[in-house]
Amino acid sequence: MRILIAAIGTHGDVRPYVALAQGFQSAGYAVAICTHVTHRQFVETYGIPFAPLAGDVRALLASENGRQLLTQRNPLVAVRQLHALAAPLLKQVMVDIIEAAAGADLILASTLAYPNAVTASHVHRIPLMLAGLQPFTPTSAFPCVLLPPSRYPFPGRGTLYRFTHHAAYRLLQWTSARLVNQYRQALTGLPALRYLDVFGDLIAQRTPVLYGFSEHLLPRPVDYGPFVHFTGFWFLKERCDWEPSPALVEFLRDGPPPVYAGFGSMSDRRPKETAQIVVEALRRSGQRGILATGWEGLRAELSGPDILLIDHVPHTWLFPRTALAVHHAGVGTVAAALQAGVPQVLIPFGVDQPFWAEIAHRRQVAPRPIPRNHLAVQRLAAAIMQALHEPVFRRNSEQVGAAIRSEDGVSAAVDVVRRFMAPQTTAAQPSSPA
């Protein structure tokens, strides 16, 4: 059986799907990943066949429109900005996913890839499953991930929460329907898609959905049916040939565990200012620091024995050697810190990051989040001290970490797919001659 995984996003967004592909390969499936060319080397390094997908997310997020999207707190505006960024690429994205899915028996699509993967599944008449890193199924337990949770407190708002999910579906359909349907009809001759044609299975919970996160972080809602699976996180097994730099080894050896600070793929309008805030907050709180430069680079006058600048270092290796992780609340980085059992200080930029930051805070593995536009030296230093010195954060981080390490999210996802596809595989086999 051949599986195509279609994934749109940054390095951190694609990384869990490489882990998922590894799991399918180990189980004997043929699997390929359709994603942006900027991720090609990363995907192929792990032995996963690659299919190209239009778009350079790094360049998009570094643009002025991309920077505005990452700091946008209004979900209505955020969806419109997302559509404006994606609109010039929609036709080629649809073409690429349709071409990559030729010969596949199943498509697994990330949240952003899912609407275009619907057309690919119709063209090839093969099943489609959502494999998401954010909860996208309507529920009364929490609002749509695009909503700032601090404005919509969780308890006692069930009807409102469910409405926000349906509203998000309709908004996504409204902003993209004209172009998507225009390209769909021109490329395939298929009829136009309506709102329920795209999201009906997710709403009715008729087909399995894979969510690559743990119920130890986000409890599974009681109104989710048996088709919705919280598998656990999809952690990538690092290559055995990776080694840390001598400078990093020496820095870790020469003092107490440092604080990690990094904002992943998030483009910052003022990277030098951000770096200065982080470094001053670390020094004010008496902590050594490791700063990950990211795409924009956290640039400042950072000379001194208490601060080390690094490029990419696997979180699975680094985080267990740190005292605390300060980051943007991307779910992959949240998961890595939880896996390591270290507390976190979360500085969400936008999109789904405020949601995960609020979830982590409610799980008491992190103090109250600091939105990026509220970041200041005194506020960050206080949060660092709180996370390091209030025992509840260390205790809960260790407990949640132990629970997460006991899960095998990749194997659980593979098992769901195996059970779902078994009847269809059997039906496709020719009957034996009498």
C-alpha positions, -999 to 999 in steps of 0.1 A, spaced: 0 0 0 13 35 -9 6 65 13 11 101 4 16 126 32 8 162 21 22 188 45 23 226 43 43 247 67 77 255 83 104 230 93 88 225 126 54 218 109 69 192 86 92 175 111 64 154 127 53 141 93 89 128 86 86 109 119 52 96 108 66 85 74 94 67 92 68 47 111 50 38 80 82 27 63 91 5 93 57 -11 91 62 -20 55 43 7 37 55 27 7 53 64 18 62 97 3 60 133 16 47 161 -6 60 194 8 79 225 -1 112 223 -20 130 241 9 124 209 30 136 185 3 171 178 18 156 174 53 130 149 41 154 129 19 181 128 46 158 106 66 153 83 36 117 94 27 108 99 -9 100 135 -17 74 151 -40 76 189 -46 49 214 -34 47 250 -45 57 277 -20 85 288 3 70 293 37 102 308 51 100 336 24 63 341 29 66 345 67 96 368 63 75 391 41 56 421 55 23 403 51 38 372 68 50 392 97 16 408 102 0 373 101 22 360 128 13 388 152 -24 390 142 -47 384 172 -80 388 153 -89 354 137 -111 370 110 -82 391 98 -57 362 102 -77 340 79 -79 368 53 -42 374 56 -35 337 53 -56 335 21 -38 366 6 -5 349 12 -16 316 -3 -38 328 -31 -10 332 -57 1 296 -50 -33 278 -48 -34 265 -84 1 251 -83 -4 236 -48 -35 218 -62 -16 206 -92 13 193 -71 -9 174 -46 -29 158 -74 2 147 -93 19 134 -61 -11 114 -52 -12 94 -85 -9 58 -76 -14 63 -39 -40 43 -19 -44 69 8 -37 106 14 -28 119 48 -30 157 49 -19 184 73 -44 209 84 -34 235 58 -30 209 30 -64 193 37 -87 215 16 -66 210 -15 -61 173 -8 -99 169 -10 -97 175 -47 -68 151 -51 -88 124 -33 -117 129 -56 -95 128 -87 -79 95 -78 -109 81 -59 -89 73 -28 -95 79 9 -83 111 26 -75 114 63 -67 146 83 -34 141 101 -33 173 121 -10 190 146 -39 212 159 -74 200 170 -96 208 140 -127 187 148 -156 208 163 -160 205 201 -176 221 230 -145 217 251 -124 246 237 -126 272 210 -111 271 175 -73 272 177 -73 306 159 -90 323 188 -69 339 215 -79 317 245 -73 345 270 -103 364 255 -125 334 256 -120 316 290 -125 279 286 -150 268 314 -187 271 307 -186 283 271 -195 250 253 -220 263 228 -199 293 219 -168 270 215 -186 247 191 -198 277 171 -163 290 167 -152 258 149 -181 259 125 -174 296 119 -138 289 111 -148 262 85 -172 286 69 -146 314 69 -120 292 53 -145 282 27 -157 317 21 -122 332 16 -109 305 -7 -140 290 -24 -139 311 -56 -102 304 -64 -102 268 -53 -133 259 -72 -121 278 -103 -89 259 -103 -106 226 -94 -130 229 -123 -104 240 -148 -79 213 -138 -102 184 -132 -137 191 -146 -151 182 -112 -181 201 -98 -175 230 -73 -170 222 -37 -194 234 -11 -186 240 26 -199 206 36 -181 189 7 -148 200 22 -154 197 60 -184 174 62 -165 143 72 -147 162 100 -180 176 113 -198 143 112 -168 123 123 -173 97 96 -137 90 88 -106 86 111 -87 117 121 -51 115 134 -40 142 158 -3 141 165 -4 154 201 -10 139 235 -41 139 257 -16 144 286 -13 179 273 -48 185 258 -74 162 274 -96 145 248 -130 161 246 -159 138 256 -178 148 225 -152 134 202 -163 100 187 -143 69 182 -130 81 148 -110 109 164 -76 97 177 -51 116 199 -22 93 191 5 111 211 32 133 196 51 122 165 87 125 176 114 122 150 142 98 157 174 118 152 201 106 129 228 88 148 256 107 130 247 141 146 272 155 171 272 187 191 298 213 184 328 215 208 317 250 219 283 237 229 297 208 248 322 231 266 295 256 275 272 230 290 301 215 310 314 248 324 283 258 345 249 249 357 222 240 332 214 270 311 181 285 298 173 278 262 158 307 242 146 305 206 117 313 184 120 287 157 107 298 123 90 330 135 101 361 117 106 391 140 104 427 129 130 437 155 154 407 160 181 428 176 157 443 201 143 408 209 178 394 215 187 423 238 155 418 258 162 381 262 198 385 271 190 413 296 162 392 312 186 362 315 213 383 332 188 400 354 175 366 366 211 353 371 209 327 343 233 315 317 216 312 282 217 294 249 202 314 221 191 297 189 194 322 161 165 310 140 158 324 105 161 361 113 189 356 138 187 370 173 213 396 168 228 417 196 261 424 213 261 391 231 297 387 240 303 371 274 308 337 290 272 335 301 256 335 266 261 310 237 247 315 202 239 283 183 223 274 150 202 242 147 206 217 176 180 189 180 157 197 208 156 161 219 193 163 226 195 198 240 164 203 262 172 176 287 205 194 294 187 228 301 169 242 331 142 259 311 130 265 275 119 300 265 101 298 231 72 308 208 48 280 218 49 262 186 34 228 194 65 209 183 87 229 207 61 226 235 62 188 229 100 186 229 102 205 262 75 183 277 93 152 265 125 165 283 105 173 315 117 209 317 95 240 325 87 265 298 82 303 293 60 309 263 60 339 241 34 333 214 35 353 182 2 343 166 -18 317 146 -22 286 169 6 296 193 -16 315 218 -38 284 220 -10 260 229 6 286 252 -27 288 271 -30 250 272 5 246 286 -2 272 312 -34 255 323 -15 223 326 9 242 349 40 234 330 45 271 322 37 305 338 11 328 322 22 334 285 38 367 274 24 377 240 52 388 217 39 424 215 41 425 254 76 412 256 98 433 280 129 427 301 112 429 335 82 407 325 104 380 309 129 380 338 100 376 363 85 347 342 119 330 341 123 332 379 88 320 384 93 290 361 126 281 377 117 286 414 81 277 418 82 239 423 48 233 406 62 239 371 91 215 375 70 189 391 42 190 365 67 191 337 84 160 349 51 142 354 37 151 320 71 143 304 71 108 319 35 102 306 45 115 271 76 94 270 55 63 277 35 69 245 44 59 209 24 83 188 38 72 155 30 35 162 -5 44 173 -11 64 141 2 35 120 -22 12 138 -52 34 131 -44 35 94 -38 -2 92 -72 -9 107 -89 16 85 -74 4 53 -76 -33 59 -112 -38 47 -105 -17 16 -73 -35 8 -91 -69 11 -119 -56 -12 -94 -45 -38 -77 -79 -40 -90 -103 -68 -108 -133 -56 -91 -166 -58 -101 -189 -86 -124 -218 -76 
